Amino acid sequence: MYNPENPYNKLPLLPPGLEVETKRVLKEAINATRVLAELKGRANEIPNQSMLVNAITLQEAKDSSEIENIVTTQDNLYKAFSGQINTSDAQTKEVLRYRQALWEGYNSLSTRPLSTNTFVTIAKTIKENDVGIRNTSGTTIQSNGRIIYTPPVGESTIRDLLKNLEDFMHMENGPDDLIRLAIMHYQFEAIHPFPDGNGRTGRILNILFLVEKGLLDTPILYLSKYIIEHKNEYYKKLRAVTEKQQWEDWILFILKGVKETAYYTLQKINGINSLMQETILYCKDKLVPRVYSRELIELLFEQPYCKVRFLVERGIAKRQTAAEYLYELEKIGVLKSQKVGVENLFLNVRLFEILKY
């Protein structure tokens, strides 16, 4: 009998011992896969992929951290990203570490499949310490002062469960990949392998799994916004799997999240792409030929804030000339300068408006 106050060392191994590919689930998986394929194709149409990836990953880092009550403003986050991480407050630093962890995980896919080592590396980067697999008891999940879940204890037990999770992620002839995503996300959260950072690590694993399976080329779809908007339902359905093995409702919830988030990201892509083309035409008309270049305008869309150093590093202009270019862009209303510390940052105002919602 499951008891939330006792360590769940008998957490069932994967795959689940009942049918998960029901008619309802398969129908929703097909719909979600179709939208995901459209997102993958549209993302590849953007000439500078870093533009989209920077924008989306920073938003994801903010939303995913907010679920753990680590809150920073969009403006602070972009300013810190444009400058130096050590100039920002502690919570903004932690959000930026989430982005760093995501990129480390993404880059690791080129040399090794997702594994326990990947999980540990991500958690260490997020927390900026030598966090490892839990080896002490006493970890509980509580709500309103009441214990609602006690994860497995004992490092060997946890490692065995993680090995089973790895095998399930990479098994041949397993469930549809999006159905597998929902199952593995539950299992990772139920194992709760680290003293802290489990939720954020698990959400990074979601996107890395989609990339590893070829459903996306770059990390541009995140469920954190969807989870925030349906937070109570998310935790309720997690518990229902633990207590009643209600897999179908949980899988349908995650598949719906994938589909809605893919639509949301498509809207972002369309908005960014349209604004960039509009800005290219506007600047081509308003700026003198010496200042205008397509490379300069595309640089303004890699993140909302730009500064002189970015132009210099890209080889667009030397320092004094680069500053003149940015002030020319401010004169025609494309940018707005702000003094931050000892340097000027130039905000792409309309891009920021697209990104902040």
N, C-alpha and C positions, 0 to 999 in steps of 0.2 A: 504494500500500500504506500502511495506517495504521501509524504509528510513534509510540508514546506519548511519545517524547523529542523529537519535532518538533512545532512549532505546528500545530494542526489547522485551518489556514486553508481547507482543502477540506471543512469541515464541510458535509454535504449540506443543501441548502435545503429548506424546508417547502412543501407537504406531503411526507411521506415517499414515496419512489418505489416503494412496494409496498403491497399491500392491508392496511389496518389495521383495517377494520371486519369482522373475521372473525365467524363464528357465535358462538364463545366470548366474544369481546369484546362483541358486541352484546347477548348474553344478560346479561352482567355489568353492562353499562351500563344496561340496563332496570331491573335490580334496584337498582342504586345510585341511579338517578333517582327511583324509587318511595320509597325511604327518605328521600332528600333532600326530596322534596315533603312527606312527613309531618313532617319537622323544620321546614320552613318554616311549615306550618300550625300546629303546636304552639307555635312561638315567638311567633306572632302572638296567641295566646290569653293571653299574660302581660300584665297591665295596664301594667306599667312596663318598656318594652324596655331602658332603660339598666341595669336590674338584671341582666339576663341578659348583655348585651353587655359590661358592665364585668367580670363574673365570668369569662366565657369568654375575653375578649381578654387579660386579665392571665395566665390560665393558659397561653394560647398563647404570649405573650411569654416566659414562663419556659421553656417546653418548647423553643421554637424556638432560644432563646439557648443552652440547655443543649447542643444538638447541636453548637454551636461552642465548647463548653467554657467558656461564660460562665454561671457558676452562682450563684444566690442562693436563699435559702429562701423558701418561700411566705409565711411570717410577715413577713420583712423586706420583701418586695415589697408586701404589702398595707398595712403600716405606712407605707412610703414613699409609696405612692399616696394614702393618707389625709392625709399631712402635706405636706411640701415635698420636692421631688426633691433639693435641695442638702443635705438632712440624711442622705442614705443613702450607702452605700459605692459604689465605682466600678462594680462589676458590677451592682448593683441599678439604678443610673442607666442603664446601657446597656440593661438589660431594659425599663425604662420608656420609653426612647427608641424601642424597637421598637414598643411600643403606640402611641406618638405617631405614628410613621411610618405605621402601619396606618390610624390615623384620618385622617391627612392624605390618604392615598391614597383612602380610602373617600369622603371629602368631595369630592375632586376629580372623582369619577365624575359628579357632578351638572352639571359644566361641560365635561368633555372625556372622550373615550374613553381607555382604557389606551394608553400610548405610551412611547417611549424617555424622554420628559421625565418621565413618572410614575416610571419605573424610577430615574432619576437623583435625583429628589426624595426617594424612599424611602431610597435608599442614603445620601444626604447626612444625612438625619435620624437614621438608625441610627448612623452613625459620628460625627455632630456635627462634620463638616468639609466642605470643598469638593470631596469626591471626585468625579471625573468618569470618563468612559470611559477605560479603560487605553490609554496611548499609549507604553508602554515594554515591552520584552521581559523574559523571565526568570521569568515566573509559571509555576509547575508545581504539579501535585497529586501528593503523594507518600504512600506507605504503607510503613512499615517501612524508611525510608531509600531506597526505590526509586521512581523517577518512573513513575507509572501513567497520567498524562494531562498534556498540554501544550495549553492552550486557544489559540484563534486570537490572533494578534498584529497590531498596526497599527490605529490608531483608525478609519481609513476602512473597513477590512475588518470590524471589529466593528460599526460603525454600519450597514453594509450588511446584515449578518446580523440585527441587531436590527430593521431596517426590514422584512426578510422575515418575521421573527417577528410583528411588528405586523400585517402584511397577512394572515398565516395566522390570527391571533386574530379578525380582523374579516371574513374572507372569507365571502361568501354561498355557500350550498350546499356547505359544507365538512362535515367529520365531525361526528358527535354532539358536543355541547358537552363532555361529560365525557371523551370520548375525546380531544378537542382539548386539554382541560386536561392530560392526561397527556403528550401530545406536546409542548405548549409548555413544560411544566415541565422535561422533559429538555433541550429546546433552549436554554432560558435558562441552565441549569446548565452546558451544554456551551460556550456562548459565553463565560460567566464574564466579564462585561464590566467589572467593577470590581476594583480592587486588593484590596478586602476587603468583606465584607458581602453577598456574592453569594447564599449559602444563605438568609439571612434575608430578603433582598429577594425571592428567588424564591418563598419560602413565603408572603409577603404577597401576591404576585401571584396565587397560587392562589385565595385567598379573594376578592380583588377581581374576578377573572374570573367566579367563581360569582355574585357580586352583579350584575356588569355584564350577565350573560346572563339575569338574572331567576330563577335557580335558588334564590336566597336573597334576602331583603330586607335583612338586616343581617349583619355579619361575625361569624358564630357557629360556623363549622365550620373546624377547622384540622387539618392532617395531621401536625403536629409530634409529637404524642404517638405516633401510629402509626409514624412514621419512627424515633423513639427506640427503640420496642419491636422494630423490624425493621431496625435500622441496617445491619447487615452485608448483609442481603438487598437493601436499598435501593441501596447503593453497588455491589454485585455486578451488579444488573440495569441500573443506569446504564451501567456499563462494557460490559455485553453489547450494549447498543444501539450504543455507539460502535464496538466491535470487530467485532460480528457482525450488526448491524442486527436484533437480536432485539426487535422492537417489541411483538409480541403479549404476551410475558411481562411486559414493563415496563408496558404499558397495563393488563393484568389486575391487576397489583400495585397500581397507583394506584387503580383502580376499587374494589378490595377495601378499600383504605384509606379512600376516601370513604364507602363503605357502613358500615364498622365505626365510623368516627369519628362518622357521623351517628347511629348507634344509641347511642353513648356520650354524645353531646350530648343526645339525647332523654332518656336516663336522668337527666342533670343537670337538665334542665328539669322533668321530673316530680318529682324530689326537691326542688328549690327551690320549685316551685309548691305542693306538698303541705305543706312546712314553713311557707311563708308563710301559707297558709289556717289551718293549725293554730295558728300564733302569733297570728293575728288573733283567733280565737275565744278562745284562752287569755287574751290581754291584755284583751279586752273583758270577760271575767269577773273578772279579778284586779285590773285598774286602775280607779281612780275615773274617772268620766266626764270630769272636768277634764283628765286626763292622756291618756286614750285617744283616738286618732284613727287611721283607716285610713291616712292619709297618713304619719303617724309610723311605723307598722309597715312600710309599703312602703319608706320611706327606709332602714330597717335592713337591707334586702335588696339595696340597690344595690351594696354592697361589705361585706366582713366587719367592717371597723372603721368606727365612727361617732364623731363628736365634736360638741361643742356648736355649733360654727360651722355645721355642716351644717343643723341645725335652724333656726338664725337665718336663714341664707341662703334656706331654703325657706319662710320666713315662718310656721313652725309655732309658734314662741315666741321671746320675747326671751331674752337670754343667761342671766340668772339662772334663769328659769323652765325654759329648755331643759336646763340642768344638772340641775335637779330631776327633770325627766322621765326623763332617762337613768339617774339613780340609782334612781328608782322601778322602772325596767325591770331594773336589776341586782338589786334586792331580790327580785323575783319569779323570778329565775333566767334571764331572757332574754339579758341582757348580762353581761359581765365586764369591769371596768375595769382598765386598765393605765396606769402612768405612763410616758410616753415623752417625754424631754426635759422641757419645762416645761408640757406639757399632758397631759390624760387622754384616752386612746382607749378606746372601749367595743367589745369584741369580741362579735359575734353568734356564739356558740360553735358552735351546731349548723349554721349556714350554713357556717362555716369547715370543719367536718368533711366536709360534702358536697363542697366545692370542692377539697379538697386531694388527692383521689384521682382 
